[in-house]
Amino acid sequence: MTSSTFDSTLSSLGIGRSGTAATPTTTTQAASQTLDQSDFLQLMTAQLKNQDPFNPVDNTQMVAQMAQFSSVAGISQMNTTLTQIADKLGATSASDALSYVGKTVLAPGNVAYGRTSGGIAGAVQLGDDATDVTVAISDANGNLLKTMSLGAQDKGTVSFDWDGTNDAGESAGSGPFTVTTYATNNGTTVNSQALVWAPVAAVSMPSDGEAQLTLPGVGQIPVSDVVEVG
């Protein structure tokens, strides 16, 4: 097939030789910029229709094109299958999610309830090294109860434990408490996230998406947000 005939065939399919879409003269539909299996078959059919009857396409070339098409189709189907397998293996099963019920997990959150023995435990997730890390604990009305300095800390998870007494040494009750974190590195703010321990009250399994855990005071979080299980 000559170059001009090949270009004409591509143009009739709405495909430019350079890979950009050609503008069809007989339709206003947006032209595709990529070749899929359907386009390949249309192109091959157009090639057969427009071949020179005195110099038809060589059988060897035709077999090679069909073999290439079969190979590409097979690889595409295999990639789809492998993706589905990977998604299945990476997903949390219903039994895995339900096993969290009744357990206590460490997860991102700012509200925590006091332990039976008093106070709360938690952690700070640091996005970078910090020269100063501070945890402030307030009551349900926003009144500051305790400020704890954790000093200089490396990037990662830093645990803290509050005994449940305020700055005056008095019991702060059972909560709920609000946890706020601050972190700086030589005066520059460092990204920090409070992590609190909370019991898993319920699990929801949406038809599409990740399993959700219901934590009192925190709300619903995806299973992937769990940092640690107590």
N, C-alpha and C positions, 0 to 999 in steps of 0.2 A: 504494500500500500504506500502511495507517495506521501510526502510530508504534508502537502496541501489537503489531501483526502483525509489524513489522520486528524489534522487540525479541524477540518470541517466536521468530522465525526464527533470530536470532543465538544465542539461548539454546539452541535445539535443536542448534546446531553447537558449543556449548561456548564461545561468544565473548560477552563483555560489551560493551555499547555504549561504555563509557568506555575500552575497550582492554584491560581486565583480564579474565581468564578467568571465565566464569560457571560455576556449579556445576551440572552436569547432574543431573537427578533419576533418569535411567534408566541411568546408567553410572558406574563408579568410575574410569575412565581419566582421566589428567591432561589437562586441556583446554589447547589451544594458545592462546597469547596474541598470535599474529600471524597475518595472513591471507596465505596463499600462493596459487598458481594453482589448486590443488585446492579450497581453501576458497572461492575466488571462483566457481568453477563450481557448487559445491554451493549457495552462497548464491543464485546466479542461478536455479538449478533450483527451489529452495525458493520463491523469489519468484514464479516462474511458476505453481507449484502452488497457492500461497496467494493469488493475485490475485483481485480481485473480478470475477466473470464479467460483471457489468454495467458494469464500468469497468476493462477490461484495460489492461495496460501499453502505453503508446504505442510504436509501432514505431520512432519516431525515438529515443526514450530507449533502446530495446533495441539499436539499431545503435550508438549512442554508447557504451553500456557494452561492447559487443563490440569496438569500435575501441580503447577504452581498455585492455581486457584484452590485445588483440593488441600494443598499443604497449608495455605493461609487460613482457610476455613477451619481446618482441624486445630490449628494453633489457637484460633480465636475461641473455639468451643472449649478447648482445654483450659485456657486462661479463665474463662467464665466459671468452669467447674471448680478450679483451684481456688478462685476467689470465694465461691460459696462455701467450700470446705473450710477455708481460713476463717470466714465469718462465723461459721458454726463452732469451730474449736475455740474462738476467742470470746464467744458469747457466754454469759452466765446462765446456767440452766435453772429451771424453776426450783429444783431441790437445793441447789447451791444457795440461791437467794433466800429461800425459806429457812435455811439453817442459821441465818442471822437473827431470827426472832428470839428475843429473850437474852441476847448477848449485848454487851456494851462495846461500842466502837468509838474510835477517835476519828473525828472528821471535821472539816471546816465549819465553823459556826461561832456565834458570839454570845449565845445564851446557854447557861449551864445551871443545873440544879445541884444543891449541896448533897454531899454524901451523908450517910447515917452517922458517921463519926465526925462530920462537920467539914466545911471547906470544899474545895474542888481541886481537881488535877487537870492539866491540859498541856498544851504545847504551842509553840510559835514556829510557823513555817517561814524561814527567811529566804528571800530571793537572792541574797548576796551576803558577804561577810559584813558584820556590823561591829562598831566599837562600843555601842551602847544599845541595849534592848530593855524595854520597860513594858510591864504588864499592869494595866489599871483595871480594877474590879469595882463595879458599881451595883447598887441595888436596883429593884424594878422601877424605882422613881428617878433613876439617874444620879442618885447621890453617891459620890465617891467613897468607897469603903477602904480600899487598900491599894497602894502603889508598890509594886515590887520591881527592883532593878536586877536584871540578869547579867549585867555587865557586857563584856565583849564576847561575841559568839561567832562561830563560823557559819557559812551558808548551810542551810538544811533545817532539820527539825530540832528544836530546843525545848525540853520539857520544863514544866514548872509545877509547883504544888503549894496551894494556899491552905492554911490551917483553919480558915473560917472566922478569924478575928479581924476587927477593923484596926485602924491606926491607933486607937485608944486602948486596944487589947480586949475589947468587948466582943461577944459573939454576934455575928452578923445574921444569924438565922439560917434557914434552909434554902433561901432564894425564891424565885430565880435570880441569877446574877448575870450581869452583862460584862463580857471580857473584851477589852480594847488593847491592842498592841501598838507599840511605837518602836521604830528602829532607825538608827542613823549610823553613818560611817564618816567620822570626822566632820560632822555637821551636815552631811548630805543624806537625805531621806532614803532609807532602804525599804523595798517592798516587803511587807510582813502580813501574815494571815494567822488569825487565832484558830486553834484547833481545840475542840472540847470533847470530853467523854460524855456519851449519851446512850441510853438503852434503846434498842430497836423495838419499837412498839408494833410495827406492821410492815408488810412487804407488798408492793403492788407490781404486777407483771403486765405491762402494756403489750398490746398485740404487736406494736412496732417500736422498737427502742429498748433501752437498757432498763433492768429492774430497778425500782425505786424503794429506798428504805425510809420509813417514817420515824423521825427522832423527836421526842418531846422537847419543845423549846427551839429546835432547829428547823424542823419542817421536813420536807422530802429531799433526799439527796440520791444521786445515782450510786450504785454499788462501787463503781470505779473511784469514787471520792473517798472511800474508806482508807485511812492511813494505817490503822492498827485495830486489831480485835482483842478485847480484854477477856 
